[in-house]
Amino acid sequence: MSPVRVLLAKPGLDGHDRGIKVIAMALRDAGAEVVYLGLRRSVAEILQAAIDDDVDAIGISMLSGAHLPLVRELMDRRTELGLDTPVVLGGTIPAADVPALLDLGVAAVYPAGTSLRDVVSGILAAAGSRERVES
């Protein structure tokens, strides 16, 4: 069986990427294949890469405070495209916003300060929840 494939990206104008790079390395160390899109990616770019690379999960990192509108756009567009790829979100996310993000369909939210072990295991669990078709 092929390794779990996870796409990581930073949408919007946020320019801080140290945390997502640490997550990428930890996922690779855990045996996952990581597709890292980098900074300032649009929702369209993220979803197209998810389709093109047939990923098992999409991990989004946001520190800018624009998480609610950007995640709403991402989840709406994901639905329009008929994708079932789980989306996880990490970064500077106020606890008060977590229920709204989960209501939008985000599989998990990892606020700043969550242990690396918990983030990696949670992303891998979300990725494993997607039904995979081997070619």
N, C-alpha and C positions, 0 to 999 in steps of 0.2 A: 504494500500500500504506500502511496506517495505521502510525503510529509504534509502537514497542515500548512496552508498558504494564507498568510495574513497581509493585507494591505494597510500601510500606515501613512497618514497624511495630516497636514496642517492647513485647514481652509482659512480663508479670510486674510487679514493683514498682519496677523501675529508673526513676529520675526524671531521668536525664541524657540530653539529646537533641541536643546540639550536633553531634555527629558524624553522626548520621543526617540532620540537616538539611543538612549540607554535602554528603553523598552525594546527597540529593534534588536540590539545586541543580546539582550536577555532572552528574547523569543528565539533567536538563532541558536543560542546556547542550549535551549530546551528542545531543539530539533525542528523548529518551524522554518519554513521558507518565508522570507519577508520581502515584500515589495514596498520600498520606501519612496514615496512621491516627493517628499520634501515640503518646502514652505509655499505658502500663498497659492494653494490649489483651489480651483473652483469646484463646486458641487458636480458640475458636468464632467470635469476631468477625473475626479475621484470615482464617480460611478462608471465612467467609460473604462478606466483602468481595472476596476473590479470585474467588469464583464470580460475585458480582453485577457486578463490574467487568471480568470476563473478562481477567484480567491474564496476562502472559506469564512473570512471575517474581515470587516473594515474597522480599523482603529483610528479614531480621530483625536487629536490633541488640540486643546484650545485654552489659551490664557488671556484672550483679549476681552472677554465679557460678552462676546457676540454669539455665544453658544446656542441660545434658544432660537433665534431666527435662522441661523445657519443649519442647525440640526433639523428644524422643521422643514426647511427647503430640501435638505438631503433625504429625509425620510419620505416626504411627499413624492419627490422625483424617483426614489427607489421603488416605491409602490407603482408609480406610472409605468416604470420599465419592467415591472413584473419580477423584480429581484427578491430573493428570500435571504440574501446574505446578511447575517447579523452585524449590527453596528454597535461598537463600544466607544465610550467617550471618556477621556481623561483630561485633567488639567485643573485650572482654577474655576471650580464649579461650586457655587454656594449650595449648601444643603437644602435650602428652600426651593431650589430649581430642580433637584433630582426627581421628585414625583412627576413634574411636567415632562421631563426628558423621557422617563420611563413610559409615561402615557403616550408619547409620540412614537414609541416602539423601540427605543434604544434598549439593547439587551442588558447593558451594565454601565454604571458610571463610577469612575475612579477619581475622586477628588485628589488634589495635591496632598501629599503626605501618605497616601496609600502605599503599603509595602510593595516592593518590586515583585516579590513572590506572589502576593495576592493578585497583582495586575496580570502577571504572566499566566498564572493558573486560570484566572477568569477569562482572559482572551482565548486561551486554548480550549476552555470549556465551551465558550460561545461558538468558536470555530467548529468544534466537534459536534455541535447540535445541528449543523447544516447537513442535510442529506447529500452525500457525495456520490457522484457517478464516475466510476473508473472507466477510462477509455481503453 
